[in-house]
C-alpha cells in the first residue's frame, strides 16, 4: 500500500468507492455462518493449491460442447487472449459464451445479480439497499422488454452465447467455477448458479448506462454548493466550457431541416428552447440533491470517468492509411472490465458474417470496441443530459398531473436475503418514472422541502421520481453486433443508429482510407417549461419531456473532416450554434486540447508532417499536467518564511510539467495542489462538495489566481484575519513539504510521484470484504503510476482522499488500417478472472510501464502467436 495522508484519516467507505465502483461494497460475511469457522476454512484454502487451481480453464486438448454444429478452434497467445474460429454464427457465439464462462463466470454471475436486484441472495442483508434501488428502477424488467425488440440475428447470437455459457456450467460445481464460490461456501453460503439467459446479457448494459448517464452529479454539486455559499459564489465553481480556448469535437457543419450537414455553414430548423445558463436559474434545491447523493455507491455516480479517442486520416500518417486510437477511462477494478477476444468466421458470408477482434464485456456476445476486417471504431462518453428529477404530488394511490389525478403504477417485489428474512418492496411509478424516494428516507424528507410550488390539498404528499432514457426499452444490442458486421461508413452509421444508451462519441476509420465521427444516443427534447437542469414540479405538464428525441440524422457527424483528424476526450461536442440541447457539463477540454496540440505539432505548420502508430502510442502516455504551467509561476513567486527550506521551489524551477512516476517535482506539485484546494474551499463547502482536483477545479483555480483578493481565498474559520491568494499559496507549499517528509522522507531527492500515486487493484466483491485474509486472496497492489487527473495518461486521483489511482485507462489500443496485424493493444489487468492464474494481472506491469502487446488478426499471425489450442467439438451423439 502507498503512503497515506497524515492529515486526514481514510474514511470508510472511501469516497472513491462511493463515486466510481459498479459493484457493491461488502462489509462482512457473518450472515453465512460463524466468522471464526469461515476464517479457519479460508486460511486452509491458502495452502490448498488444488482448490485454487480447480477453477482454472482448460486451454488445450478437446472439449465436447452440446449444440455445436462443427468444430471450433480457440487459439490463445502467451497472455491467454483467445481467438475463436468457427463456421457459423451460432457456433462462434456459443464458443464465446463458453470461453467467457471459463475465464470470468463469477464476474458474470455477480453482474447479473446486481442488475436484477438480487445481490442479497449472494451477500446477505448488506446488499438489500442496493437491490431495492435496482428493483425500483426495474433494470431487468427493461431488459426483458428489450429482448423482443431485437433483430432476429441479434437474438440468434444472444441465445447461442447463453447456450455456450450453460454448456460450461453443466456438471460443474460452484467450487470448480471460481475460487470466490469456495470462499463463500466456506462462510456458509449454499448456492448453485442458475442457467444463463439472453436477458442476463442485456441487463448489464443498464449498469453501464447508469454509470455514464450524464450530468446528475453536476446538478447535485451545484445544489449543495449553492446551499452553502449562495448561487452567485457557487457559479464561480462551475465555469462554462471555454470554447475560445478548447475546440469542440466537431468544428464544421450545421443542422438544416433536421439533418446535420457537415458542409453547411448556417443552419435552419425547428429550434427547441435552449435552457438558460445555470447562473440564471440557480436556486436552493440542495436538500433534494443531497438525498440523491445517497444512492448506492456501486451504481456509479456518472462522473469522474472519461476517455480519449482520436483518428487520423491517411494523408497525415506515415503509411498513407488511417490510424485510430482509444483508451476509455473507468474506475479501476480486478478483474478489469474488458476481456480481449477475436471472433472469426472461417468463411465470412451470410451464414457467418463476423471477422472481428477487440475488447468485449464478459456476459455479452460480440466485441464492444475494436476492429473487423474493414473498419475500426472507438468510444468516449458523450455525457448528454438524459436524466431528470421530478417532485411529484401524491395522494393515496394517485399522483397529480395538471388538473387530474392519475393512478400510480404499482408492483410488489420480493428480495430474498441470504441468511436473513425476505424483504417485500412496493414499487410505485408515475408517467415520468419510478419513485426513488420510496427507497431512501432522506429523499422522502427532501421531497417535502424541494423548492417547487406548494398549492395542493392537505392530504397531498411529495415524492421524487426519475425520468431516464435508459428505462425506455431500446435495441442497443443490435447496434453493438451491427458494428461488428459493418463494412463501410453507411453500414457503420446504420448500425449505431440503434445505440440508445449510454450515448457515446464514436470515431471511425476504414481500410478504404476514410475517417469519421458520429454521435448516437437518445437525448430527450424537453418542453420549454423544463430546462433539464433542476428538479421540476411533476404535476405541471409543461415540465414533461416532449416525447421526442434529438433526431439521429440531426446529431453531429462528420466524414473525412477538413482538418484530417478527429479528437474526442469528453469535451463539448459542437459549438453554441447547434440548435438542440445536448448538455452543458462537458469536460473542460484539457485532454482534448493537449492531444490536438501534439498532433498539430507533428503535422507541422505547412501540414506536410505525418504521424506513425508509435507516435499515437506515445501520445496515449503523455503525462503533461495542464494546470502546472498556470500555477507554477505563482508558486515560484511566493515568499516562504525565513529559514524554511525552499527545496520545492528548486524542483519546480527546472520542471517540465510532466508527471512520470519517478518525478520529484510532480510529487511536490501535487502535494501543493491538494493542500491548496483544501485551504481554499474546505472551510466553506460541505465535505461532499470538497474539490476532487479534476478538470473543473483546475478551471476554477485558474480564474481565482487572477483575483488575489477573491473571498474564496479567505479562511472563514480565522477570526480578525482575511487571507489572500499569496497566504494560501505559502501555506499550501509549507504543508506540502511537511506531508512529503512524513509520507516519504525529508530528502527531496528521494521524493517520487509514483510513491504517492499508486495503482491498487481490488476485487469489487470479496476484495472489499473487510477480512484481511480474504482480501489478500483477490487483491493485487504495488504499482507506481505516472500521469494524473485531466492528463492524457489519465490515472485519476481524488484530492479529498489522497493520491491513489482511482480511475485509469481501462485499456489502450491503436489500430493500423494499413496493416491490421501491426495494431497494438493492452488491458489494465488480464484476461483471467481467476485469482492466482498467470493471466490474472499479467498485463498490468506492461500497462503501467506504457508498453503494449502485438494484436494479431490475420489467421497466419494468430497461428504464429498461438501458445495453446483448444478444440470445442460436438458430442459424439450429435456428430
Secondary structure, DSSP 8 states (H G I E B T S, - for coil): -----SSS---SS-HHHHHH-SS------GGGS-HHHHHHHHHHHHT-HHHHHTTS---SEEEE-TT-SS-EEEEE-TT--EEEEESSHHHHHHHHHHHHHHHHHHHHHHHHHHHHT-THHHHGGGGHHHHHHHHHHTHHHHHHHHHTTS-HHHHHHHHHHHHHHHHHHTT--GGGT-HHHHHHHHTT---------HHHHHHHHHHHHHHT--SHHHHHHHHHHHHHH-HHHHHTTS----TTTS--S--S-EEETTEEETT-SS-BS--------HHHH----HHHHHHHTTS-GGG--S-S--EEEEEE-GGGBSSSS-EEEEEEEEE--BS-S-EEEEEEESS-BTTB--EEEEEE-TTSSS-SEEEESSEEEEEEE-----EEEEEEEEETTEEEETTEEEE-EEEEEEE--TTS--EEEEEEE-SS-BBGGGG-HHHHHHHTTSSS-----TT-EEEEEEEEGGGS---HHHHHHHHHH--SHHHHHHHHTT--SS-EEEEEEETTS-EEEEE-S--EEE-TT--SSS-EETT-GGGSEEEEE--GGGS-EEES-TTSEEEESSS-SS-TT-SS---S----SHHHHHHHHHHHHHH-TTS---B-HHHHHHHHT--B-TTHHHHHHHHHH----TTS--HHHHHHHT--SB--TT-HHHHHHHHHHHHHHHHHHTTTS-GGGS---SHHHHHHHHHHHT-TT-GGGS-TTSTT----HHHHHHHHHHHHHHHHHHHT-S-GGG--HHHHSEEEE-BSSGGGSS-HHHHHHH-EEEEE----TTSSS--B--TTT-S---EEESEEEEEESS-GGG-EEEESS-S--STT-TTSSTTHHHHHHT--EE---SHHHHHHH-SEEEEEE--GGG-
